[in-house]
Amino acid sequence: MATGTDDAREKKCAVVACDKCLIRQTDGRVDVRAFIVPKGKRSGFHVNWDDNGFATFHEDCWFALKSSYKSQESNLTKEEKEMVKEAIKTAEIHNSYDKVQREAEHIANLIKNSKYCIAFTGAGISTAAGIGDFRGIRGKWTERDKDKKQGTKGKPKQVKRNFQILRPTYTHEAIVKLMDNGDLKHVISQNVDGLHRLSGLEEGQISELHGNTFVEKCEKCKKRYVRNFRCGGKATNVPVNKCKHCRINHRTGRVCDDKKCNGYLMNTIINFGDYLEEDVLHGAEEHAERSDLVLALGTTLQVSPANDLVEMGQVPIRLVICNRQVTDYDDTCLELDEKGVPLGSRVFGDCDKLMREVMRCILPREELEKWEEDRAVRMLTYDTKRKL
């Protein structure tokens, strides 16, 4: 029975009537989650949901189920239709290995022919580092929606993330390599985990729209400080100054190194209700407007105004998206040029798997092997830059 986990074992498709072989690791698949799971016997059900509402399907089996559940001819029970409806919101799609390879070749050619390629990154590029995402089958917002659906009382569980132990993923390092080789011009990120900067990106190479938990800035002179420890707020050793937007005290308890300034330092995290920093947003917009190719990695592109940036570049828009969930921008990726070739690319799955194939298409074999072998050495370097 399906479990909804992402591992190397073969799985049986959750569609009861499926007569195909087991879902292999290299096959296309879809993992879903429903919130309300019937207790006891599920007679007449067409899907083998597990006891927690998870199920895994062949890619085509899932889309057949998804397209038919609303039709008048559907023989799903009312209860199971509701489960499918919920599962559609959480579905994580993984394209087959063959498709990922084909799209990687296309993406590599797009990058090579681009004059101003930028990356736009979200939480999905950090899941391989051990940090949770927001909208996946176990994402933060998914858990919140589940609690609402099930009527769970009390406040939602607060998951504390130990950012200190996180290390850059293959995708983080691939971005740095592309930047070093001149194939990538800028990175715009919604992430606050600090992994882009830890992996080697300099301040001028990245626009961190939502801040960085390892960066604090002076209230007065705006000078920024990159730390090897997490810059928390709620300091008690300096006067409290609650933000008028989010009502949170951003002060960290330290002061500016410039004795002539001596202003209070504050964390750079953008909380709900906060406005984006104007200079950071304007810088991101300038790079977005110059772009002729955008690599949107690990994001569902649902957060405004950040999501507007991916379609702000030169016409025709060339957009590549890799994540596990559908987005409102998927059709843009599939628009064709005058020769009938897709202007962009849409890949469903894990960013690391795609970027490994992309780098194999871009780098000469010896350079690729040397760069990948040196990852262990880079990991040791990252350890020295984080206070444990």
C-alpha positions in Angstrom: 0.0 0.0 0.0 1.2 3.5 -0.8 3.0 5.5 1.9 3.6 8.8 0.2 7.4 8.6 1.0 10.1 9.4 -1.6 12.5 6.5 -1.6 14.2 4.1 -4.0 11.8 1.1 -3.5 9.3 0.0 -6.1 5.8 0.8 -5.1 2.4 -0.5 -6.2 0.1 2.0 -7.8 -2.7 3.0 -5.5 -5.4 2.6 -8.2 -7.1 -0.7 -7.3 -7.7 -1.7 -10.9 -4.2 -0.8 -12.2 -2.7 -3.8 -13.9 0.7 -2.3 -14.7 4.0 -3.2 -13.2 5.2 -1.7 -10.0 6.1 1.9 -10.0 9.9 1.9 -10.5 12.2 4.6 -9.2 12.7 5.9 -12.8 9.0 6.0 -13.7 6.8 9.0 -13.5 4.7 9.0 -10.3 2.4 11.2 -8.3 2.3 11.3 -4.4 -0.8 12.7 -2.9 -2.4 13.2 0.5 -6.1 13.4 1.6 -6.9 14.8 5.0 -10.1 13.0 6.0 -9.6 9.3 6.0 -12.5 6.9 6.6 -12.0 4.6 9.6 -12.7 0.9 9.2 -13.5 -1.0 6.0 -13.5 1.1 2.7 -15.8 -1.0 0.6 -16.2 0.2 -3.0 -13.1 2.4 -2.9 -11.1 2.7 -6.1 -7.9 3.9 -4.4 -5.8 2.1 -1.8 -5.4 5.1 0.5 -3.1 4.3 3.5 -4.3 5.0 7.0 -2.9 8.5 6.9 -4.4 9.4 3.6 -1.3 9.0 1.5 -1.3 7.4 -1.9 1.2 7.0 -4.8 0.1 6.5 -8.5 1.6 6.0 -11.9 1.6 9.5 -13.4 -1.0 8.6 -16.1 -3.2 6.7 -13.6 -3.3 9.8 -11.4 -4.3 12.2 -14.2 -6.9 9.7 -15.4 -8.4 9.6 -11.9 -8.2 13.4 -11.6 -9.9 14.1 -14.9 -12.7 11.6 -14.3 -13.7 12.2 -10.6 -16.0 15.1 -11.5 -17.7 13.5 -14.5 -21.2 12.2 -14.2 -20.0 8.8 -15.3 -17.6 8.6 -12.4 -18.4 5.7 -10.1 -16.4 7.0 -7.1 -18.3 7.3 -3.9 -19.1 10.8 -2.6 -16.6 10.2 0.2 -13.8 9.2 -2.1 -14.6 12.1 -4.5 -14.0 14.4 -1.5 -10.7 12.7 -0.8 -9.5 13.1 -4.5 -10.5 16.7 -4.3 -8.3 17.2 -1.3 -5.5 15.2 -2.8 -5.4 17.4 -5.9 -4.3 20.3 -3.7 -1.4 18.4 -2.3 -0.3 16.3 -5.3 3.5 16.1 -5.8 4.4 15.1 -9.4 7.6 13.4 -10.4 8.4 13.1 -14.1 10.1 9.9 -15.4 13.9 9.9 -15.5 13.7 9.7 -19.3 11.7 13.0 -19.5 14.0 14.7 -17.0 17.0 13.8 -19.2 15.3 15.1 -22.3 14.3 18.4 -20.6 17.8 18.8 -19.1 19.3 18.7 -22.6 16.8 21.4 -23.7 17.4 23.5 -20.6 21.2 23.3 -21.0 20.8 24.6 -24.6 18.6 27.4 -23.4 21.3 28.4 -20.8 24.1 28.2 -23.3 22.2 30.5 -25.8 21.0 32.9 -23.1 22.7 36.3 -22.7 21.2 37.1 -19.3 19.9 34.1 -17.4 18.8 34.5 -13.9 17.5 32.0 -11.2 14.5 32.4 -9.0 14.5 30.1 -6.1 12.1 28.8 -3.4 12.0 26.4 -0.5 12.1 23.4 -2.8 15.8 23.7 -3.4 16.5 23.3 0.3 14.4 20.2 1.0 17.4 18.0 0.2 19.3 19.9 2.9 16.7 18.8 5.5 14.4 21.8 5.6 10.7 21.4 5.1 8.8 23.1 2.2 5.5 24.9 2.4 3.0 23.4 0.0 4.1 19.7 -0.4 2.3 16.7 1.0 4.0 17.4 4.3 4.5 21.1 3.9 3.8 23.8 6.6 0.7 25.2 4.9 -0.5 21.7 4.1 -0.4 20.8 7.8 -2.2 24.0 8.6 -5.0 23.1 6.1 -5.2 19.6 7.5 -5.7 21.0 11.0 -8.5 23.3 9.7 -10.2 20.5 7.8 -10.0 18.1 10.8 -11.0 20.8 13.3 -7.9 20.4 15.3 -8.1 22.6 18.4 -5.3 24.9 19.6 -2.5 26.6 17.9 -0.7 24.8 15.0 2.5 23.0 15.9 5.5 25.3 15.6 8.4 23.4 14.0 11.8 24.8 15.1 14.3 24.7 12.3 18.0 24.4 13.2 19.4 26.4 10.3 22.9 26.1 11.8 23.2 22.4 10.6 21.9 22.9 7.1 24.4 22.7 4.2 24.0 23.6 0.5 22.4 21.1 -1.8 23.6 20.1 -5.2 21.3 22.8 -6.7 22.8 25.5 -4.5 26.3 24.5 -5.7 25.2 24.2 -9.3 23.9 27.7 -9.2 27.3 28.9 -7.9 29.1 27.0 -10.7 26.9 28.4 -13.4 27.5 31.9 -11.9 31.3 31.4 -11.8 31.2 30.2 -15.5 29.3 33.2 -16.6 26.2 31.2 -17.5 24.1 32.8 -14.8 24.0 36.5 -14.0 21.9 36.8 -10.8 19.8 34.9 -8.3 16.5 36.1 -6.8 15.5 34.1 -3.8 12.5 33.8 -1.4 14.5 31.7 1.0 15.8 32.9 4.4 18.0 29.8 5.2 21.3 31.5 4.2 22.3 28.5 2.0 22.9 30.6 -1.1 25.4 32.8 0.6 27.0 29.9 2.4 27.5 28.1 -0.9 29.5 31.1 -2.2 27.2 33.7 -3.7 28.4 37.3 -3.0 26.0 40.1 -1.9 25.8 41.6 -5.3 25.0 38.3 -7.0 21.7 37.7 -5.1 18.6 39.5 -4.1 17.2 37.9 -1.0 13.6 39.1 -1.1 12.6 37.7 2.3 15.8 38.3 4.1 18.5 36.0 5.5 18.5 34.5 9.0 22.3 34.9 9.1 22.4 38.6 8.1 21.5 41.6 10.3 21.5 45.3 9.4 21.8 48.6 11.2 18.6 50.5 11.7 20.4 53.8 11.1 23.1 53.4 8.5 21.7 50.2 6.9 25.1 48.5 7.0 24.8 44.7 6.8 26.7 42.1 8.7 27.0 38.4 7.6 27.2 36.2 10.7 28.1 32.5 11.3 25.2 32.3 13.7 21.4 32.8 13.4 20.5 36.5 14.0 17.4 36.2 16.2 15.1 39.0 17.3 13.2 39.7 20.5 16.3 41.0 22.3 15.8 42.0 25.9 19.1 43.8 26.5 18.2 46.8 24.2 15.1 48.9 24.0 12.2 47.0 22.4 11.1 48.5 19.1 8.1 46.6 17.6 7.7 46.8 13.9 4.6 48.8 12.9 3.8 46.2 10.2 4.3 42.8 11.8 4.4 43.9 15.4 7.6 41.9 16.0 10.8 43.3 17.6 13.5 42.9 14.9 16.3 44.1 17.1 19.0 41.4 17.8 20.7 42.9 20.9 23.8 44.1 19.0 24.9 47.5 17.8 26.6 48.8 14.7 30.4 48.5 14.6 30.6 52.1 13.4 31.1 54.1 16.6 29.8 57.2 14.9 26.6 55.4 14.1 26.1 53.0 17.1 22.7 52.1 15.7 20.8 49.1 16.9 21.1 46.0 14.6 18.0 44.2 13.5 17.4 40.9 11.7 16.5 41.0 8.0 13.7 38.5 8.0 10.5 39.6 6.3 7.5 38.4 8.4 3.9 38.4 7.4 2.7 42.0 7.3 6.2 43.4 6.5 6.9 45.2 3.3 9.8 43.9 1.2 12.9 46.1 1.4 12.6 48.6 -1.4 16.3 48.5 -2.4 16.3 44.7 -2.5 13.1 44.5 -4.5 14.2 47.2 -7.0 17.5 45.4 -7.5 15.7 42.2 -8.2 13.4 44.0 -10.7 16.3 45.4 -12.6 17.8 42.0 -13.1 14.4 40.5 -13.9 13.8 43.1 -16.6 17.1 42.3 -18.2 16.7 38.6 -18.2 16.1 36.5 -21.3 15.8 33.2 -19.4 14.5 32.5 -15.9 15.2 29.3 -14.0 12.4 29.0 -11.4 13.6 26.3 -9.0 11.7 24.8 -6.0 8.9 27.4 -5.9 5.1 27.2 -6.6 5.2 30.9 -7.5 2.3 31.8 -5.3 3.8 34.6 -3.3 3.2 38.2 -4.6 4.9 40.4 -5.6 7.8 38.1 -6.0 6.1 35.9 -8.5 5.6 38.8 -10.9 9.4 38.9 -11.5 9.5 35.7 -13.5 7.5 37.3 -16.4 9.2 40.7 -16.2 12.0 39.9 -18.7 12.6 40.3 -22.4 10.0 39.1 -24.9 9.5 36.3 -25.7 9.4 35.1 -22.1 11.6 32.0 -21.6 10.7 30.4 -18.4 11.9 27.1 -16.9 10.1 25.7 -13.8 11.2 22.7 -11.7 9.2 21.8 -8.6 6.7 19.1 -7.6 3.4 21.1 -7.7 1.5 22.7 -10.5 1.8 26.5 -10.8 -0.2 29.3 -12.5 2.8 29.8 -14.8 3.1 26.3 -16.3 1.6 27.3 -19.6 4.2 30.1 -20.1 6.9 27.4 -20.0 5.3 25.5 -22.9 4.8 28.3 -25.4 6.4 27.6 -28.7 8.8 29.7 -30.9 8.3 30.1 -34.6 10.0 26.7 -35.2 7.6 24.9 -32.9 10.2 24.5 -30.1 9.2 25.2 -26.5 10.5 28.6 -25.4 11.0 27.2 -21.9 10.6 23.9 -20.0 8.4 22.5 -17.3 9.8 19.7 -15.2 8.0 18.1 -12.2 10.3 16.6 -9.5 13.3 17.4 -7.4 15.6 20.2 -8.3 18.7 18.2 -7.5 17.8 15.4 -9.9 17.2 17.9 -12.7 20.3 20.0 -12.0 22.6 16.9 -12.0 21.4 16.2 -15.6 21.7 19.8 -16.6 25.3 20.1 -15.3 26.2 16.9 -17.2 25.0 18.6 -20.4 26.9 21.9 -19.7 30.2 20.9 -18.2 32.9 18.9 -19.9 33.1 15.4 -18.4 36.5 15.9 -16.6 35.5 19.3 -15.2 32.1 17.8 -14.0 33.8 14.9 -12.3 36.3 17.1 -10.6 33.7 19.5 -9.4 31.4 16.8 -8.1 34.3 15.0 -6.3 35.3 18.3 -4.6 31.8 18.6 -3.0 33.2 16.7 0.1 35.9 19.4 0.5 33.4 22.2 0.1 31.3 20.7 2.8 34.2 21.0 5.2 34.5 24.6 4.2 30.9 25.2 5.0 31.3 23.7 8.4 33.9 26.3 9.3 31.5 29.1 8.3 28.8 28.0 10.7 29.0 28.3 14.5 27.8 25.0 15.9 
